[in-house]
């Protein structure tokens, strides 16, 4: 009957309301449990962080005590190490080379006569299309300021060696020393740099076998170390040395004045806690004379190239996430690289050293961005 149907509808509505009320109560209970679990996790994280900070303080105290106890730690003589290392003096492992204190110079030495300009390429790996190479860009950057001087896209059917020359032809290189890696150490580039009034430092490896053999045959064992740097930071000890000799005759490179052998020794602890010393050797050629680029300047220019490269490329990868970008439209990768370089240049021009922290501060704040650029907000 209609009355029975109406009663059934009322009963069904009451049942639905009861079920909904029970569901809400269960949800509230689950939310309470989740909040309690979150509080427990947060408390555990706080305790773990405090424990880590305490362990860090204890480790720093222990390191300071060890450094103070081993004030003179050279094999046999235990002489004082150069200034600039951790706590002024540090213990040097047995496998790490140690030179007389007078041989060491300032690790932050700035060349007096020549300004370093580095050139290096970078790929936008995230923009790679299946079956093709990742888009490449050749960048030029100043060693001292880390500012980008130029950038040129590389066609996927060629490589960076076809791009670097035309860019050099448009530059004034008076008082500038161009630093490149082994890929760009070409005789044609040498001619172009000299024509623009600059100097160049080439890294010579196996891709130039005759030149490499000619430099390697120099009696480096009889040539003393003329400059060196020593640093101890971030859990590792690093020594760089350089030996300089006149450039060999008969090379295909024009007007080469000096050849040098640079050695880098790095001592650190591996994942198992074992002390390991790693060494690297580099042979270089330069058109700069001994008056224009003494050994300390050559050592600083070689290091400045890689330091500027890592500072620029690492920030673009780790902070700007350039390699993770999936922008694959024609020209998109080049636009993103140009925008990233422009942003880095603007921040560095205004004296920013911590790029990641500054980006977090400026994120979403037009007023702060204009203020950072020295512009009025109106």
Secondary structure, DSSP 8 states (H G I E B T S, - for coil): -HHHHHHHHHHHHHHHHHHHHHHHHHHHHHHHHHHHHHHHHHHHHHHHHHHHHHHHHHHHHHHHHHHHHTS--STTT-----TTSTTS-----TTS----GGGEE-TT---SS-EEEEEEEEEEGGG--TTS--EEEEEEEETTT--EEEEEEE-TTS-THHHHHHHHTT---TTEEEE--GGG--HHHHHHHHHTT-EEEEEE-TTSHHHHHHHHTS-GGGS---EEEEEEETTEEEEEEEEEEE--SS-SSTT--EEEEEEEEEEEE-TTS-EEEEEEEEEEEESS-TTTS-HHHHHHHHHHHHHHHHHHHHHHHHTS-TTT----STTHHHHHHHHHHHHHHHHHHTT---HHHHHHHHTT-HHHHHHHTT----
